[in-house]
Amino acid sequence: MLLRLDDRVQRKTVDVNHLQKLPTIKVTDIHLDEQCSICMETYILGQELKLLPCQHIFHTNCIEIYLKQFSIQCPLDNLPLV
């Protein structure tokens, strides 16, 4: 019964317009030893990353899905984006 309650509560998520305003950067040599904390894959030279206001970076696709479907907070430090 408690599990069904979760389905009824609408999650707070980030608006697509707000996501588009977040800066994007390309993976450079300094990022090659790092990995995306969402998918756990190592960054590859030239990939596009999103930079959150808290300065954490993620694969663009990973963080957009996470923020559009699950949360309004950074997955690492829980700071709100909106």
CORBELVEN-V24537 format. One record per backbone hydrogen bond with DSSP energy under -1.0 kcal/mol. CO is the residue of the C=O (numbers start at 1). NH is the residue of the N-H. E is the energy in kcal/mol with one decimal. If there is no record, write none. Layout:
CO,NH,E  CO,NH,E
This chain:
1,5,-1.2  2,6,-1.2  5,9,-1.1  15,19,-1.8  16,20,-2.0  19,22,-1.1  23,51,-2.7  25,49,-3.4  27,46,-1.7  28,31,-1.7  31,34,-1.9  34,43,-2.0  36,40,-2.0  41,36,-2.5  44,47,-2.4  47,27,-2.5  48,60,-1.8  49,25,-2.4  50,58,-1.5  52,55,-2.5  56,52,-2.6  58,50,-2.5  59,63,-2.4  60,64,-2.1  61,65,-2.2  62,66,-2.2  63,67,-2.7  64,68,-2.3  65,69,-1.9  66,70,-2.4  66,71,-1.4  67,14,-2.6  72,81,-3.1  74,78,-1.8  79,74,-2.3
